Structure formats: C-alpha cells, structure tokens
Amino acid sequence: MGDPVEIRVRDDGPYKVTGPVRLIDPDGNEIAYDASRPLVLCRCGGSRTKPFCDKAHRETGFSSCVRAAARTSADASA
C-alpha cells in the first residue's frame, strides 16, 4: 500500500493535502500541480490562483478554526 492521503485543515488558512492524489476540475480534466510538494488548496475564496492557495486569506481576514467533534460511546458502537 502506498503513502496515505492526509488532508489537514489549517487554522485560518488553506487545506494542506499530502499523499498521492489527482486534482480534477468540474469537466473531469486533471489539474496539473507539482506532486513532489504538498497540495495547498484555497479555503477562503480569495485566491487569485484557485484552486491553489496564494495566501490571500491573510489579506481577507479569513477566519475558521475547525475542530473534530468529540466521539460519543454511541458513535463507537456504530
């Protein structure tokens, strides 16, 4: 099995994707990127290089600090 894919949500910033992934546009075409580096995707909507992050979140004041919900015992038995 290859490297696992990980998508990390960064506080007040982009999604950082590591591992082997294909980035596909709405028409089914693959979007090229440097696969030797992590894929960093815009989450604020302000990037001029969408879908990639260009650090516009710093200028726009984007704020989002996502945290995973705590699991309950009911979740564990499902």
C-alpha positions in Angstrom: 0.0 0.0 0.0 1.3 3.5 -0.9 1.5 6.6 1.2 -1.8 7.5 2.9 -3.5 10.7 1.8 -3.9 13.3 4.5 -5.9 16.5 4.3 -5.0 18.9 7.1 -7.3 21.8 7.9 -5.1 24.8 8.9 -6.4 27.4 11.3 -7.5 30.5 9.4 -5.9 29.1 6.2 -5.9 26.5 3.4 -6.3 22.8 3.2 -2.9 21.1 3.0 -3.0 17.8 1.2 -0.2 15.2 1.3 0.0 11.9 -0.4 -0.9 10.7 -3.9 -4.0 12.5 -5.2 -5.4 13.6 -8.5 -7.0 17.1 -8.7 -9.9 17.1 -11.1 -11.9 20.1 -12.5 -15.7 20.1 -12.9 -15.3 18.8 -16.6 -13.2 15.8 -15.5 -9.9 17.2 -16.6 -6.9 16.7 -14.3 -5.3 19.9 -13.0 -1.5 19.7 -13.0 0.5 20.6 -9.9 3.9 19.8 -8.5 3.3 16.4 -6.9 6.6 16.5 -5.2 5.2 19.2 -2.9 2.1 19.2 -0.7 -1.0 20.4 -2.4 -2.3 23.6 -0.7 -5.9 24.4 -1.6 -7.7 27.7 -1.1 -10.4 27.7 1.6 -11.1 31.4 1.8 -12.3 32.0 -1.7 -10.0 35.0 -2.2 -7.1 33.3 -4.0 -6.1 34.6 -7.5 -4.7 31.1 -8.3 -7.8 29.0 -7.4 -8.0 26.2 -6.6 -4.5 26.8 -5.1 -3.8 28.9 -2.1 -1.9 32.2 -2.7 -2.1 33.3 0.9 -5.0 35.7 0.2 -6.6 34.5 3.4 -4.0 36.7 5.2 -5.3 39.8 3.4 -9.0 39.0 3.5 -9.2 38.3 7.2 -10.5 34.8 6.7 -11.2 33.1 10.0 -12.0 29.4 10.6 -10.6 27.1 13.2 -12.3 23.7 12.6 -12.0 21.0 15.3 -13.3 17.5 15.1 -16.3 16.7 17.1 -15.8 14.5 20.1 -16.9 10.9 19.6 -19.5 9.5 21.9 -19.9 5.9 23.0 -22.9 5.7 20.6 -20.5 6.7 17.7 -18.0 4.0 18.7 -20.7 1.2 18.5 -21.9 2.2 15.1 
